[in-house]
């Protein structure tokens, strides 16, 4: 099972999918694409490694095999 955690002005929203359920994968893909097109950034979160560290990587395309994705709004400022 995978999960998108979308940071927004109200905390966060979760969208879950199961690779065995094509409808849930498609829904998660749509949510992912919508946020990316709106300027959000997506990060694939890796499991904790043997050194006790958790690393992530910026992703630009939805991958249903990634278990956890954090989507954050663009930085604002000036």
N, C-alpha and C positions, 0 to 999 in steps of 0.2 A: 504494500500500500504506500502511496506517495502523498505528499502534502505540500501545498503552497501556503506560505504564511505571508499575507499581504499587509504591510505596515500602512496605516492610514491615519487620519485625524482622530480616530476613535479607538486607538489601540491597534488591533490587527484582526484580519478576517482569515479564516482557514478554508481552503478548498482541498478536498481529498479525492483521490482516484485510486482505482485498482486496475492494474494492467490486464486483468482478465475481463474487465467491463469496459468495452469500447466507448459506451456513452459517457462514462465518468471521465475517461481519458480525453475525449473530445471537449467536454465542458471545461476541464482544467486547461487544455490547450487554448481555448477561446479566451478564458480569463487571463492567462499568461500573455497572449498576443495583445489583448486590449490594453493591459497595463504597460507593456513595452512600447506600444505605439503612443501611449500617453506620456512617455518620457521616464517611466520608472526603470529601475535597474534590478536585475535578477541575479541571485547568487545561489549556486548549488552548494549545499552544506554537506561536507563529508563526515563520516563517522569519526569518533575519537580514535586517534592512532595509539600505537604502543607507548609513545612518549606522553600520552595524556593530552595531546593537542588536537584541536578541531580546526580544520582548514576548509576554506571555501574557494570557489572560483566563479568569476563572472560568466554568465551564460547569456546568449542572445536568442537561442531557440529552445523551445520546450522539448524536454526529453523525459518520457514517461518512466524510464528506468531509474531516474534519480529519485531517491526516497524523500528528500527534503529540499525545498527551494524557498528562499526568502526573497520577497519582492519589496523594494523600498522606493519611496518617492525621490525625485531628483533633489539635489541640494539647492537651497535658495539662499540668496544673499547678494551682496553687492559691494 
